[in-house]
Amino acid sequence: MDGSIDVKLLLSLASVLVAIVTSSVIVKQKIIVIEERFNELRKDYESRLRKLDQRTDHQENMIDLNMQKTAVLSSILSPSNLALQNREIERIIGSVHAVDVTCKSNERRVLKLESLHNGSHRPTTV
């Protein structure tokens, strides 16, 4: 062993070099496969997040709409509004009652006037 390079050493170095190169190629291929899977997962999660965002937006819109409907109904059914409506209904009922009384009075008057007429006319000369 006088410091010279023999064939065994060259074969050993070559086999180590081949092993390193092949293992690096295999690692690169595995990394490419892992990156592809990661990209697929990322796309899947992004699409799911978009769908969740859409559902959340829809739910928030529905909540806002229901809040507006509730506000409208509570303003319609508020005690002050109901009191005002009841007063208006009372006035309308009073007016209808007054019209009914007047109608009955006029009906009695017309019947009395009709009863005054006996239905016969004397002949008139011209």
C-alpha positions as a Markdown table, in Angstrom:
| # | Residue | x | y | z |
|---|---|---|---|---|
| 1 | Met | 0.0 | 0.0 | 0.0 |
| 2 | Asp | 2.3 | 2.5 | -1.2 |
| 3 | Gly | -0.2 | 5.3 | -1.9 |
| 4 | Ser | -1.2 | 4.2 | -5.3 |
| 5 | Ile | -4.7 | 3.9 | -6.5 |
| 6 | Asp | -5.8 | 0.4 | -7.3 |
| 7 | Val | -8.8 | -1.0 | -9.1 |
| 8 | Lys | -10.6 | -2.0 | -5.9 |
| 9 | Leu | -10.5 | 1.5 | -4.6 |
| 10 | Leu | -11.8 | 2.9 | -7.9 |
| 11 | Leu | -14.6 | 0.3 | -8.0 |
| 12 | Ser | -15.5 | 1.2 | -4.4 |
| 13 | Leu | -15.5 | 4.9 | -5.2 |
| 14 | Ala | -17.5 | 4.4 | -8.4 |
| 15 | Ser | -20.1 | 2.3 | -6.6 |
| 16 | Val | -20.4 | 4.9 | -3.8 |
| 17 | Leu | -20.8 | 7.6 | -6.4 |
| 18 | Val | -23.5 | 5.6 | -8.3 |
| 19 | Ala | -25.3 | 4.9 | -5.0 |
| 20 | Ile | -25.3 | 8.6 | -4.2 |
| 21 | Val | -26.5 | 9.6 | -7.7 |
| 22 | Thr | -29.3 | 7.0 | -7.8 |
| 23 | Ser | -30.4 | 7.9 | -4.3 |
| 24 | Ser | -30.5 | 11.6 | -5.2 |
| 25 | Val | -32.5 | 10.8 | -8.3 |
| 26 | Ile | -34.9 | 8.7 | -6.2 |
| 27 | Val | -35.2 | 11.5 | -3.6 |
| 28 | Lys | -35.9 | 14.1 | -6.3 |
| 29 | Gln | -38.7 | 11.9 | -7.8 |
| 30 | Lys | -40.2 | 11.4 | -4.3 |
| 31 | Ile | -40.0 | 15.1 | -3.7 |
| 32 | Ile | -41.8 | 15.8 | -7.0 |
| 33 | Val | -44.5 | 13.4 | -6.1 |
| 34 | Ile | -44.8 | 14.9 | -2.6 |
| 35 | Glu | -45.0 | 18.4 | -4.2 |
| 36 | Glu | -47.8 | 17.3 | -6.5 |
| 37 | Arg | -49.8 | 15.8 | -3.7 |
| 38 | Phe | -49.2 | 19.0 | -1.7 |
| 39 | Asn | -50.5 | 21.1 | -4.6 |
| 40 | Glu | -53.5 | 18.9 | -4.9 |
| 41 | Leu | -54.2 | 19.2 | -1.2 |
| 42 | Arg | -53.7 | 23.0 | -1.4 |
| 43 | Lys | -56.2 | 23.3 | -4.3 |
| 44 | Asp | -58.7 | 21.0 | -2.5 |
| 45 | Tyr | -58.4 | 23.1 | 0.7 |
| 46 | Glu | -58.7 | 26.4 | -1.2 |
| 47 | Ser | -61.9 | 25.2 | -3.0 |
| 48 | Arg | -63.3 | 24.0 | 0.4 |
| 49 | Leu | -62.5 | 27.4 | 1.9 |
| 50 | Arg | -64.2 | 29.2 | -1.0 |
| 51 | Lys | -67.3 | 27.1 | -0.5 |
| 52 | Leu | -67.3 | 27.8 | 3.2 |
| 53 | Asp | -66.9 | 31.5 | 2.6 |
| 54 | Gln | -69.8 | 31.4 | 0.2 |
| 55 | Arg | -71.9 | 29.5 | 2.7 |
| 56 | Thr | -70.9 | 32.0 | 5.5 |
| 57 | Asp | -71.8 | 34.9 | 3.2 |
| 58 | His | -75.1 | 33.4 | 2.4 |
| 59 | Gln | -75.9 | 32.8 | 6.1 |
| 60 | Glu | -74.8 | 36.3 | 7.0 |
| 61 | Asn | -77.1 | 37.7 | 4.3 |
| 62 | Met | -80.0 | 35.6 | 5.6 |
| 63 | Ile | -79.3 | 36.8 | 9.2 |
| 64 | Asp | -79.3 | 40.4 | 8.0 |
| 65 | Leu | -82.5 | 39.8 | 6.0 |
| 66 | Asn | -84.2 | 38.2 | 9.0 |
| 67 | Met | -83.1 | 41.1 | 11.2 |
| 68 | Gln | -84.7 | 43.6 | 8.8 |
| 69 | Lys | -87.9 | 41.6 | 8.6 |
| 70 | Thr | -88.0 | 41.4 | 12.4 |
| 71 | Ala | -87.5 | 45.2 | 12.6 |
| 72 | Val | -90.3 | 45.8 | 10.2 |
| 73 | Leu | -92.7 | 43.5 | 12.0 |
| 74 | Ser | -91.8 | 45.0 | 15.4 |
| 75 | Ser | -92.4 | 48.5 | 14.0 |
| 76 | Ile | -95.8 | 47.3 | 12.7 |
| 77 | Leu | -96.7 | 45.6 | 15.9 |
| 78 | Ser | -95.4 | 48.3 | 18.2 |
| 79 | Pro | -97.9 | 49.5 | 20.9 |
| 80 | Ser | -98.0 | 53.1 | 19.6 |
| 81 | Asn | -98.7 | 51.9 | 16.0 |
| 82 | Leu | -101.4 | 49.5 | 17.2 |
| 83 | Ala | -103.0 | 52.3 | 19.3 |
| 84 | Leu | -103.0 | 54.5 | 16.2 |
| 85 | Gln | -104.5 | 51.8 | 14.0 |
| 86 | Asn | -107.2 | 51.0 | 16.7 |
| 87 | Arg | -108.2 | 54.7 | 16.8 |
| 88 | Glu | -108.5 | 54.8 | 13.0 |
| 89 | Ile | -110.6 | 51.6 | 13.0 |
| 90 | Glu | -112.8 | 53.1 | 15.8 |
| 91 | Arg | -113.3 | 56.3 | 13.7 |
| 92 | Ile | -114.2 | 54.2 | 10.6 |
| 93 | Ile | -116.6 | 52.1 | 12.6 |
| 94 | Gly | -118.2 | 55.3 | 14.0 |
| 95 | Ser | -118.5 | 56.7 | 10.5 |
| 96 | Val | -120.1 | 53.5 | 9.2 |
| 97 | His | -122.5 | 53.5 | 12.1 |
| 98 | Ala | -123.4 | 57.2 | 11.4 |
| 99 | Val | -124.0 | 56.3 | 7.7 |
| 100 | Asp | -126.1 | 53.3 | 8.8 |
| 101 | Val | -128.2 | 55.5 | 11.1 |
| 102 | Thr | -128.6 | 58.2 | 8.4 |
| 103 | Cys | -129.6 | 55.5 | 5.8 |
| 104 | Lys | -132.2 | 54.0 | 8.1 |
| 105 | Ser | -133.6 | 57.5 | 8.8 |
| 106 | Asn | -133.8 | 58.3 | 5.1 |
| 107 | Glu | -135.4 | 55.0 | 4.5 |
| 108 | Arg | -138.1 | 55.8 | 7.0 |
| 109 | Arg | -138.7 | 59.2 | 5.5 |
| 110 | Val | -139.0 | 57.8 | 2.0 |
| 111 | Leu | -141.4 | 55.2 | 3.2 |
| 112 | Lys | -143.5 | 57.9 | 4.9 |
| 113 | Leu | -143.5 | 60.0 | 1.8 |
| 114 | Glu | -144.6 | 57.0 | -0.3 |
| 115 | Ser | -147.4 | 56.2 | 2.1 |
| 116 | Leu | -148.7 | 59.8 | 1.8 |
| 117 | His | -149.2 | 59.3 | -1.9 |
| 118 | Asn | -152.4 | 57.3 | -2.4 |
| 119 | Gly | -151.6 | 56.3 | -5.9 |
| 120 | Ser | -154.7 | 57.9 | -7.6 |
| 121 | His | -154.7 | 61.0 | -9.7 |
| 122 | Arg | -157.7 | 63.2 | -10.6 |
| 123 | Pro | -158.3 | 63.9 | -14.2 |
| 124 | Thr | -157.2 | 67.3 | -15.2 |
| 125 | Thr | -158.6 | 69.4 | -18.1 |
| 126 | Val | -156.5 | 71.4 | -20.3 |
